[in-house]
Amino acid sequence: MIEFFARKTLQALPAEMAHDLAIKALGGPLSAFTRAKQIQHPVELMGIRFPNPVGLAAGFDKNGDALHGLSKQGFGFLEIGTITPKPQAGNDKPRLFRLAADEAIINRMGFNNKGIDHLVQRVKHSGYQGVLGINIGKNKTTPNERAVDDYVHCFAKAHTLCDYITVNISSPNTPDLRELQNDQAFVDLLSGIKAKQLACAEIDQKYTPVVVKISPDQNHEQLQFMVQQIKDIGFDGIICTNTTIDRPNTLHSDAELIQQAGGLSGKPLLEKSNQTLKWVRQCAGKNFPIFAVGGIIDKEDARQKFELGADLIQVYTGFVLKGNHLIKQINQQLTSENKTRP
């Protein structure tokens, strides 16, 4: 009940102010009032045991500042970030917009974060014992031809502190970032990161799986190329998908909101994200690890993801709108069906 009223109060505030207050609350003692039981429905993937298959997507807690409270929401795993080597302010405000009539959010945050060194310290001192992913990116001022330097820098700093690393090359809010998904730039970037992963594994005696987060705005041919390269170079999984720059003609919110630049998440993303998931599963084969995210607002949305071949799912906008009740609903449905995949 307290969690419900707190969420409704935050939803009455400007979007980014509400988000910042939620992070502060979850990072402190107030988080005790929103705790929820973690339902056990374990999934083994990439050599990791996930207590249940419902995780928090990157972008909610960029800096690892709220691990204390997020660990009590019932998630099977958390993903923090996107983090970059140097702190950066992100894009100009306002940059976060609610589309309440569509159960959606538009954001153009632009990788605003406190830098990898801050995140490392937060994780070290958090006491968090659950499954953790860290999402890494490049600084806005780093040219694409030097992007690999930023990714391997973050990987080296973070990989011993987490269970897996996510390579974010699909955010629409950093200029030219998505160009790293194309052709030789993609191959060169992934090859450099893979080399660093293997080198760190030898030095630190810890192999940290790496997954690649992709855009829902790629066509089938582009996806086939990307999936093949991800597999051939030896990456460990794929996250489908980031936000979309498309604006479906089914949106009901005010035109001024719909026309805001940035990535669209929430319910209107579901169909496009699901199509990408379907294609990626076909290209990747039956057993390649896939995390699904995008448009999950209720347990039926989650069911669709699993039916299309997801091994794990992540929520963000759904968590903002529905709170930890959504996590409970999805896991209860899975438990009643006694399966994680069809």
Secondary structure, DSSP 8 states (H G I E B T S, - for coil): -HHHHHHHHHHTS-HHHHHHHHHHHHTSGGGGGG--------EEETTEEESSSEEE-TTSSSSSTTHHHHTTS--SEEEEEEE-SS-B--S-S--EEEEGGGTEEEE---S-B--HHHHHHHHHHH---SEEEEEE---TTS-GGGHHHHHHHHHHHHGGGSSEEEEE---TTSTTGGGGGSHHHHHHHHHHHHHHHHHHHHHHT----EEEEE-TT--HHHHHHHHHHHHHHT--EEEE---BS---TT--S-HHHHT--SEEEEGGGHHHHHHHHHHHHHHH-SSS-EEEESS--SHHHHHHHHHTT-SEEEESHHHHHHTHHHHHHHHHHHHHHT-S--
